[in-house]
Amino acid sequence: MSVIPGTGAGAEQLTQFIERIERLEEEKRALMADIKDVYAEAKATGFEPKIMRQIVRMRAMDRDLLSEQDALLDTYRDALGLR
């Protein structure tokens, strides 16, 4: 079903979608500020936020992909004498 924006119900529906997106974007900004605060708190207690961000990314990855990347990283480090 195709709705022509700007006409009747289509304009109302479009407005609702836009307003929902705007609310979600505001929530996202608030969450990002909260995350920034947690990293700042962790840094103040001696942890390294850059490393913590890497760990968060790694924990979100598929285990097989993570293992594959770890193996490649080890191979590259060995080849470059970084061990």
N, C-alpha and C positions, 0 to 999 in steps of 0.2 A: 504494500500500500504506500503510495507516494503522497506526501503532504506538501502543499505549497506554502512555505514559510511566509508569514506576513498576512495571511488571510484567515480570519476566524479562528477555529479550533487549532489550526496549524501554528498560528502565532502564539497562542496560549501554551501549547505543548512545548514549543521551542523555548519560550520564556521559562517554563518549569525546568527543562533540561539545563539551561544556562544557569539558573539560580542554584540548582543542585550541584553543578560543577563548581560554582563560586563558593558554596559552603564547604565542599570537599577540599578545595584549594586552600581555604582558610584553615581548616583542620590540619591539612598537610603542613602549612607554615608553622602552626602551633606545635605539631609533633617534631618538626625539624629543630625548632628552638629548644624543645625539651631534650632531644638527643644531643644537641650541641652542649647543653648544660651538663649532661651526664659525662660527656668526654672531658669537659673542663674540670669537673669534680674529680674524675679519675686522674687527670694530669696533676691536679693539686695534691693528690695523695701518692704521686710518684710513678704512675703508669704512663706509658707512651701511647697517646691517642692514635698515631699513625699505624702502629702495630695492631692496636685494638681494632681499627677499621679493617685491616687485612684479615684478622681472625673472624670478624663478623661476616665478611664476604665468603671466607672459606667454609664456615659453618653452614652457610646457605647453599653451598654447591652440592651437587650430586657426588656421593662418595667415590664412585668410579672415576669421574672426571677429576676430582681432587687428587686421587691416587696417581692418575696419569700425569697430571701437571707436576706433582711432587717428584715423580720419577724423572721427568724431563728436566726439571730444575736441577736435580742432583747430577744428572748427566752433563748439563751445561756447566755447572759449577766445577765438576771434576775436570772437564776439558779445559777450563780456564784457570785451573789451579787455585780455586777459591775455597778450598777446604782446609 
